[in-house]
Amino acid sequence: MALYPRCAGSSDAYRPVAPLLILIGGKDDWTPAEPCQKLADTAREAGHPVTIKIYPGAHHSFDSPNPVRYVAARINPSSPGGRGATTGGNSEAWADSIRAVGAFFGRHLK
């Protein structure tokens, strides 16, 4: 359910070509939530339709049935050493994200 660009800091506001919904885990160590929050805030302040929802206990791939696991060999530019990331499902975040996507499409795809 992660419908987002790679979140990176910039002085310019992100300008989506359509309304954007970012669903991200608060424990995501592969694509951390903080830069995505900044991207969304800056875009919204500039008048662009960007919405973000952070799931505090969720990791990357929270919309997966797989258990949470850390893999040290994964290439991870967000990690200080460039490797290692945690992925795995979070059933509560996954269920909520399905509702959030349905509501988002309902608002924007009339």
N, C-alpha and C positions, 0 to 999 in steps of 0.2 A: 504494500500500500504506500510505499514511500514515493510520492510524486514530487520530487524536488530536484533542482539543479545541484551540482556540487557546491555547497555553501562555502564561499570564500570572502574574506574581508575586502572591502573596496570603499573608496571615498564616494563613488557614484552609486545612486540608487539602482537596484535591480529593476528592470522594466520588463515585466512579463508581457507576452503577446495575448494572453488570456488570463482570467483569474487563476491564481495558483494556491494550492493547498499543500502545505508541508506537514507531514506526519512523521515524527522522529522520536526515538527513544532518548530519554534523559541520561541513560547510561551508555549511549552509543559512543564507543571509543574509536570507531572507524570514520564516521562522519559526525563529529560532535555537534550537539544541539546549539551550543553558544554562538558559533558563527552564523548558523541558520537563523537564530533568533535575531541577531543583529541585521542580517540581510532582510528579514521580514519587516522589522521595525523601520529601517531606513526606507524600504520600498513603500510601506504604508504612509509614512510621513510625507513622502513625495506624491501621494495620491494614487498609488498603484494597488490593485486588488490582490494582496498577498495575505494569506491566513496561515498561521502555524499552530500546531498542537503538539506539545511535548509530553510524552508518557514517561513520568519520573522513574519507574522501575524497569523500563524496557531497554534492551540492547538493539544493535543493528539486526535486521531481519526478524523483528518482533512478530511479523506476520507469517511465521513459519511454525510447523509442528515440532521442529527439532529442539532438543534440549540446549540450554545455554552452555557454550563451551568457548574457551580461549584457545586460539591456535597461534603459537609463537611464530610460525613460518609465514604467515600472511603478510604481504606487502601492505604497509599502512603509512601513508604520508602524514597522518595525524599523530603518529606515535613518535616520541623523541628519538628512538632508534630506527625508525622507518619500518619496523616490523611488529607484528602481533596485533590481533583484533579479536574481540568477543562478539559472537553472534548467537542467536537463539530466540525461540518463541516466547511470547508472553500472551497468554490466552485472553486476559482482560483487555490489554491494549489492542490486540488483534480484533476482538469483538467490537470494541468502541470505534476502531478505525473504519470498520465496515459501515457502521452507522454514520460516522463523520463523512465518509465519501458519498454515501447515499444522499445525505442532507446537502452536501456541497453541490453535487450534480443537480439535485432538485432546485436549488437556488439559481444555478447558472446555466442550466440546459433546459429551460422552460420549454 
